[in-house]
Amino acid sequence: MTKNTLLSAALCCLISAISMSASAESLLDSIKSRNLVRIAVPQDYAPYGFVSPDMTPQGLDIDVAKLIGKQLGVRVQLIPVTGPNRVPYLQTGKADMTISSLGKTQERAKVIDFSIAYAPFFDAVFGPKDLQASTPDELAGKTVSVTRGSMQDDELTKLAPKAIIRRFEDNNSTITAFASGQTQMAAIGTTVAAAIQKQNPKLDITLKVILSNSPCYIGIQKGQQALTAKVNDIIREAKKDGTLDKISEKWLSAPAGDLPE
């Protein structure tokens, strides 16, 4: 290999490294330059995200998305997502971040980055009052609906491998399957169950088995350190000045409390 060839190869490597570095740090600047942040949010997961009767998005996650946009000083574009496509939307660049009651897992951390926690969230299995199921072992042989790819799906699969798990593509389908008698129980968040009970007081739905305490984190495109740091600063300030507690009390009837970083 000649000296010129070596020099050319070295320059190509250097340019490639510089380009990759610039790309990894560019999303925050891009958001500011376009005066717009694209945030994926749920539309079928009350009280975190749902569509109100006047067809406007509402919920805890929507309020947090608006807070992030306000503190970044840019407009917010809300992008509706379901449980299974929250992470793919980040991977494919369809959203800059996702605020959709997202739990942190080792598998997800391989492909996206996470902020510090912004809201509490408990996962559990719910069913009729007279159905005996108070431990994961007692779920064996019983049908449980769950949203495919969700934290509840992961937890249920690990803790109750002998349960008959019926997986659905979105949260509405998961809840409807239980409410209509297609399954005996449903694996959902405790706050979501409370919202369902409020909307339908006659529905026989009782907490059976707690799966985990899984706080909500903001998912961010992988490698965007500057954006992640900025979002963390916004969350920390909102924790400090009581904003997160107010949002949580509005939607969960309880303060956000001591959230992990």
N, C-alpha and C positions, 0 to 999 in steps of 0.2 A: 504494500500500500504506500503510495507516495505521500510526501509531506503535505501537498495541496489537498489530497484526498482526506488525510487525517484532520487537517485544519477545517475543511468543509464539514466533516462529520461532527467535529467538536462544536462548530458554530450552530449546526442544526440541533444538536442536543441542548445547547445553551438557550437557543430561541424557544425550543419546545418547553424547557423547564420554566422559562420566564412566562410563557403564554399560559401554562398550567397554573402557575402561581397567581397570575393576574386573574384568571378565570375563577380560581378558588376564593378570591377575595372580592369579587366584583358584584355580587348580588345586592348587597346593601346599597352600593353606589347606583346600581341599576334601578332599584326601587325608588331612590330619591330623584334620579334624573327623569324617570317617567312619571313621578308624582303619583305612584300607585303601587300598593302591595296586594298581591293575590293570595287570599287566605281560604283554604278549604275548610268547610264547616259542615256539621250534620244537619239534615233536614227532617229526620225521622226518629229523633232520640231525645224527647222531652225528659227533663227540663234543660238539657244541655244545648239542644238545637232542634227547632221544629218550625213549621209554617203556621202562622196565626190565621184566623178566619179572614183577615183582610189581605192574605197572601204575602205578608212580609215575614222575613226570618226573625225568630225570637229565640232567646235562651241564654244560658250562662256563657257558652262558647262564643255566641255572637257578640255579647257585651265585651268579652275579653278581646275579641278580634277588633272591635271598634276602638278599644282602649289602646291596643298596639298601634293601630293606624294613626290615632290622634297623637300619641307620643313620638311616632316617627315623623309626624308632620306631613303625611301623605293621605291620599284617598284610599278607600278600602274596596276591593272587589271580592265579594263573597262567592265562593265556588261550592255548590252543593256536592257532597260526596256521601257514599255509604261506607260501612265498615270495611269491606274488602278492598276498596280502591283508595283509601286515605293515603296509604304509603306509595302505591304506584303513581299517584298524581304528583308526588314530590320527585320521585325518581325520573319521571318523564318531563319534568319542568312545566307541568300544567298549573302548578301552584308554587308559590314561594315558601309557604309554610302551611301546616294544617293544625287547626285548633278544633279538635273533634273528639274530646274525651279519650285521648290516646294514652294508653299505658306504655311504660318503657319495658322492653324485653331485649335480651341479648341478640336475638335474631334481627329485630328491627334496627338495633344499634349498628349492625353491620352495613346497613344501606342508607340510613338517615341519621341526622343528629337530633338531640333533644335539648330543650330549654330546661330550666329548673321547674319544679311542679307549680301549677297555678290553681289547682282545685282538688278537693278530696273526692274519692270515688271508691265505693265498696262493691265488689262483685258477689253475687249470691244466686242460689237456686230457689225459685218460688213455686208454690203449688197450692192445691186446695188444703184447707185446714185439717180435714180428716185423713189426709194421705200421710202414712208413716214414712218419714224420710228426714232424719235429723243428723245423719252423718254421711260422708261420701260413700261408705260401704252400702248404706241403705238405698242408694240410688241405683244399685245393680238391678238390671231387668226392667227399669222404669224408663219411659220415654221423656226426653228433655229436649226442648227446642233451643237453639243457640245460633247466633249470627256467625257465619263462616269467617274464619281468620281473626276473630275478635279475641280480646284477652280472656273473656269467659270461655271461649272455645278451647284455648290452650289449657286453662286451669281445669276445666271439666274433664278434658281428655286425660290429664295427668292424675287428677284426684279420684276420678270415678270411671276407670276404663271399662267397667262392666255395665255402665249405663247405656241405654239405647239412645244415642245422640242423633237428633235430626237437625241438620244444618241448613240454614236459609241465607239468602244473599243480602238481606237488609233487615234492620231492626223491626220495622213494621211487620214483616212476614214472620219473624220470630215470635213476636208478641201475639199476632193474630192466630198463629198455630196453637198456642196455648189457650187463648181466650175462646177459640172455636172447638176445643176438645180434640184437636189433632194430636196433641201431646199432653202428657200428664203434668209436666212442669216446664218452666222456662228459666234459662240462665241469663240474667240481666243485672244491671246495676241497681242497688237499693233505692237510689233517688229516682230512677226511672220507674221502678215498681210503685213508688209512692205517687208519682204523677199519674200512672195508669189507674191506680185505685181512686184517685181524686176525680178523674174523668169518668170512671165507671164504678161507682160505689157498690154496685151489686155483684161485681166480679169477685169470686172466692179466690183470693191470692194472699198467701202467707209465706213469710220467710222460712225456708227449710234448712238450707246449708250455706254458710258463708264460705266463699271460695278464697277471697283474698281482699286485702286493703291495697288498692291499686290507684294511686293518685294520677291526675291528668297532667300530661306534659305537652308542650308545643313541639311538633315535629318540624324540622327544618332541613332543607336540602343539604346533603352530605358535603362536608368540607367548607361550609360557609361560617368560618370562625367569627368574622366581624359582625355578621347579622345575629348569630347566636349570642354573642356577648352583649349586643345592644338590647336584644329581647330580654335577656336575663336582668340587665339593669332596669328595664321597665317593670318587670315583675317584682324585683326586690323593692323598688320604690313604691309600687302599688301595695305590697305587703306592709311596708313601713307606715304609709299614710292612711291605711285602713280601707283603701279602694277595693282590694280583693275580698275583704270581709264583707263589705257592703254588697258586692255582686253575689257572693255566695249566700248571704242571708236573703237576698231577693229571690233566688231561685231554689235554694236548698233548705231554707228556713234554719240555717245554722252558719256561723262564721267559717271561713276557710281553715282557720286554726294553724297549727304548726306544720307546715308543709316541708317535705325533704328537698334538699338541693342535690 
